[in-house]
Every structure is written in C-alpha cells, then in structure tokens.
C-alpha cells in the first residue's frame, strides 16, 4: 500500500462522467499472416498473462480513504484478463473513419476504479486483414514517460523476441485492507508530508523572487497592460462525456527539415501546424477571434533514470499567433514565444514539490469539477488557455505486439470543461502521429482539423522549397 501522489490524485478527483481522465493510444497492426490475425486475440491474452509482473500498472488499483478525507492509496490486487483484454469487430469495409469512431466510443466510458486501471481492446475487421489495438489507461499514475515504460511490458522490438523463463509471473501479494487500515495509512502519510513542509518552504524561499519575476514577465510579455485571459472560441465550453477522435501522420524527417531551415524545434513546427489548422477551421466557422489563441504545453520534469509510475510534468502557456496568416511568419512568432515561455516555466519549476498534504483536497477538487461543468459559471471565469498541445517522444524503431508489427502509434487524450480539444503527438518509427481528441458535444467531427494539420506542414515545406528555388 502506498499513497497516490498529489498530481496523480488530482486526475482522480477532477474526474466526472462528463470528464473522464484516462488516456490511450491506437496501434494499427499488420499480422505476419492471415492465420496470425485470426489467432491474435488469444495470443495477446496469453502474452499479457505471462507478463503481469513486468509493470505494477497491471495489478494496482485505487482505494479511497473513508469520507474522501485525503488522497487515496494504491493497493496491489489481481487483474481479470477476461475483463481487461477485450475484442471488437468492425463491420465492412473497416475504414480509417470507422476505426476512429470505434476508438472514440471506447474512449468515452469511465474506468472501473475497483479494478486495475488499464484495458486493451483488440479491434478486428480493418481493411487489408489488419488489426488495431486500443490501449486505455488512467492518467493517474502515468505521464508520457511512464506510459512508455508500461508499454514496454507487453510490446517488443522484434517480431520474435528472445524466449524468457516459462515460470508463472511472480505477482505481488493481494492486499486486503480494512477501513481502519486505510485511515491509519492515510494519517501516517499526512503527518509525514506535514513534517516535510518546513524544509520544503525553506528550500523554496530563495527561489521565490526569481520565480515570481518570471511569472510577472510572462504575463506582461503577453499583455503589456496587465494579465488577460485567452479569447473565447467554440472550443471553450462545458462539455459532455462523449468523445470524438481523428488522427493523421506526418513524416518526421520532413518536420525536422522545416525546423532546421527556420532554426526552430520540432515542437515549434507541431505548434505552428496546429495553429494553422485551428485558424483555418475557425475562419470556416466565422469564429476566429481578434486576439491569438493560447495553448498549454506540458513538459516533463522527470529526472534521468526515474522510472516511477507517476505524473511528473508541468505546463507552460504560449500564444499560437493565430492572427498571422503566413505559415512561415507564424512559425517564427511561435518559436520566439516558445523561448520566452520555456524560460518562465524553468523559473517556476522550483516551486513544484513532489507531494503535499491533502486533507480535504478531494472535497475541494470534486466541488471544483462540478462548478466547471456549469456553462453559465464557466463563461464568467477567466480562460487561461484554449486547448492543450503536447508532444511525446516515442520509440524510433518498429514495435511488435504478439508478433504483429505496429504501423501506427496514435495518442488519444483528455478534453475538459473549457478546453474541448486536446492535440497530442507521438513520434514513432520515423513519423509523427497527431491524435486529436475532442468532446463530441463541441466538436462532433475532427477530420477537417486533422487534415488541416497535415496541410499546414505541407505548406511550410512547399514554401521552403520555393525560397530555395529563388
């Protein structure tokens, strides 16, 4: 039994039926033969059964403290593979659109907190005899880096990995605890965290002037007259629980070439392509605001070698410069804003403790989640950003699942009240995979936005070639 850390617990406490807080990924798989495709589901279950000891995610589940007095605890349990590994068959013709609709439907329901927080969905019936695997895990306990660690527990880098011992997996002892056990464990953790507070405050005291100066500079850079909120758009409403999803892939070498020509980063190009697609979509709906859209960009705070299955990220906010029409000029402006935002985020990073006392916090965050779900209230609150755009470095070489090669690796993420669109990007095997996840109530179809991202990257590449020709 161990406590759920403060940031991880927030993803549990802010969760409602309208705002599920799980994430996922979609692999399109190419089995080596038709026979391998027909037997894939059975072989995957056998594979998972043999590897349950490779990640604590497979067996741990959440136990809430009585009355939600403080953050919950992780307990060791058992996984029921008939529940966690499931099968879906698409009707003919098994198109990409059908796959994305299926993933959106699978991404909608809340996860059962009485069980370990993971699911694997095998999707059969795709065109060309291919399969898909949708992996669903709760964000509590997993960020981009630790999700990659979990992935390695059942995904291989070779079609036929080296044989391991045939012994049964050594699983942790199932923890059966009483209400008193949970209360005492929670109390001990709260006392320990309270004891750390003086040292934590003392360590941060010297960092406060620089940190507050960085926050002030970031606000004044964006709004010389003082802080302001992001503009209101159709993305920034209270949402319902149904999800929409679309994905698109781009050549990583192409994106790196654009970044190199403009002395920018791959992340800058991702932001510029997303901004261009949003600008076009908003113009099409006659909703482009006069001021620029703003995005929150997560970045990892994980130290090298840290393999803890917990969330270790912070956020920086920057302008997307959606008022700029020319793609290259927009990319240059985003690059400059990104440099300023990174500097401010690094100064604020010192204020991020690993954990904090959480007495009463579940009540507070649960109440906040209910308040944010009221559109009348949400519309009166300042809007810190319009959407979230994140970029996660994935494996550079091919992956295999139960012998089938993964052709795609597209992320599925979390929209929230006031932020109905999340764009997450994974790099994998020489490509970038954009996953756009939206609230269906606000964004019923994301295909135009997804195609707009690819178009923007092509425009940046085309204009680079034109400049070279001149």
C-alpha positions, 0 to 999 in steps of 0.5 A: 500500500502506498499513497497516490501522489498529489498530481496523480490524485488530482486526475482522480478527483477532477474526474466526472462522467462528463470528464473522464481522465484516462488516456490511450493510444491506437496501434494499427497492426499488420499480422505476419499472416492471415492465420496470425490475425485470426489467432491474435486475440488469444495470443495477446491474452496469453502474452499479457498473462505471462507478463503481469509482473513486468509493470505494477500498472497491471495489478494496482488499483485505487482505494479511497480513504473513508469520507474522501478525507485525503488522497487515496492509496494504491493497493496491489490486487489481481487483474481479470484478463477476461475483463481487461483484454477485450475484442471488437469487430468492425463491420465492412469495409473497416475504414480509417473513419470507422476505426476512429469512431470505434476508438472514440466510443471506447474512449468515452466510458469511465474506468472501473476504479475497483479494478486495475486501471488499464484495458486493451481492446483488440479491434478486428475487421480493418481493411487489408486483414489488419488489426488495431489495438486500443490501449486505455489507461488512467492518467493517474499514475502515468505521464508520457514517460511512464506510459512508455515504460508500461508499454514496454511490458507487453510490446517488443522490438522484434517480431520474435523476441528472445524466449524468457523463463516459462515460470508463472509471473511472480505477482505481488501479494493481494492486499486486503485492507480494512477501513481502519487500515486505510485511515491509519495509512492515510494519517501516517502519510499526512503527518509525514508530508506535514513534517516535510513542509518546513524544509520544503518552504525553506528550500523554496524561499530563495527561489521565490523572487526569481520565480515570481519575476518570471511569472510577472514577465510572462504575463506582461510579455503577453499583455503589456497592460496587465494579465488577460485571459485567452479569447473565447472560441467554440472550443471553450465550453462545458462539455459532455462525456462523449468523445470524438477522435481523428488522427493523421501522420506526418513524416518526421524527417520532413518536420525536422527539415522545416525546423532546421531551415527556420532554426526552430524545434520540432515542437515549434513546427507541431505548434505552428501546424496546429495553429494553422489548422485551428485558424483555418477551421475557425475562419470556416466557422466565422469564429476566429477571434481578434486576439491569438489563441493560447495553448498549454504545453506540458513538459516533463520534469522527470529526472534521468533514470526515474522510472516511477509510475507517476505524473511528473510534468508541468505546463507552460502557456504560449500564444499560437499567433493565430492572427498571422496568416503566413505559415512561415511568419507564424512559425517564427512568432511561435518559436520566439514565444516558445523561448520566452515561455520555456524560460518562465516555466524553468523559473517556476519549476522550483516551486513544484514539490513532489507531494503535499498534504491533502486533507480535504483536497478531494472535497475541494477538487470534486466541488471544483469539477462540478462548478466547471461543468456549469456553462453559465459559471464557466463563461464568467471565469477567466480562460487561461488557455484554449486547448492543450498541445503536447508532444511525446517522444516515442520509440524510433524503431518498429514495435511488435505486439504478439508478433504483429508489427505496429504501423501506427502509434496514435495518442488519444487524450483528455478534453475538459470543461473549457478546453474541448480539444486536446492535440497530442503527438507521438513520434514513432518509427520515423513519423509523427502521429497527431491524435486529436481528441475532442468532446463530441458535444463541441466538436462532433467531427475532427477530420477537417482539423486533422487534415488541416494539420497535415496541410499546414506542414505541407505548406511550410515545406512547399514554401521552403522549397520555393525560397530555395528555388529563388 
